């Protein structure tokens, strides 16, 4: 569950920037959103590898 909490925390940390970008058209917030989404992608990939390793060991 630790990894799930990491994903949830990352998404929650981006909420303000999503609002600033989509509602207020703040371009700097868009850059932060893009960076956050890249971090999310990398975290998801790490979790996928971890799950596959655990599954293969079983």
URNOR-V792292 format. One record per backbone hydrogen bond with DSSP energy under -0.5 kcal/mol. NH is the residue of the N-H (numbers start at 1). CO is the residue of the C=O. E is the energy in kcal/mol with one decimal. If there is no record, write none. Layout:
nh=NH co=CO e=E
nh=NH co=CO e=E
This chain:
nh=5 co=1 e=-2.2
nh=6 co=2 e=-1.7
nh=7 co=3 e=-2.0
nh=8 co=4 e=-2.6
nh=9 co=5 e=-2.7
nh=10 co=6 e=-2.3
nh=11 co=7 e=-2.4
nh=12 co=8 e=-2.5
nh=13 co=9 e=-2.1
nh=14 co=10 e=-0.9
nh=14 co=11 e=-0.7
nh=15 co=11 e=-0.6
nh=15 co=12 e=-0.9
nh=18 co=14 e=-2.4
nh=19 co=15 e=-2.2
nh=20 co=16 e=-2.4
nh=21 co=17 e=-2.5
nh=22 co=18 e=-2.8
nh=23 co=19 e=-2.4
nh=24 co=19 e=-1.0
nh=24 co=20 e=-0.7
nh=25 co=21 e=-0.8
nh=26 co=20 e=-2.2
nh=27 co=25 e=-0.7
nh=30 co=26 e=-1.2
nh=31 co=27 e=-1.5
nh=32 co=28 e=-1.9
nh=33 co=29 e=-2.4
nh=34 co=30 e=-2.4
nh=35 co=31 e=-2.2
nh=36 co=32 e=-2.6
nh=37 co=33 e=-2.6
nh=38 co=34 e=-1.8
nh=39 co=35 e=-2.3
nh=40 co=36 e=-2.3
nh=41 co=37 e=-2.2
nh=42 co=38 e=-2.4
nh=43 co=39 e=-2.5
nh=44 co=40 e=-2.7
nh=45 co=41 e=-2.1
nh=46 co=42 e=-2.2
nh=47 co=43 e=-2.3
nh=48 co=44 e=-2.5
nh=49 co=45 e=-2.3
nh=50 co=46 e=-2.4
nh=51 co=47 e=-2.8
nh=52 co=48 e=-2.4
nh=53 co=49 e=-2.4
nh=54 co=50 e=-2.4
nh=55 co=51 e=-2.7
nh=56 co=52 e=-2.5
nh=57 co=53 e=-1.5
nh=58 co=54 e=-1.0
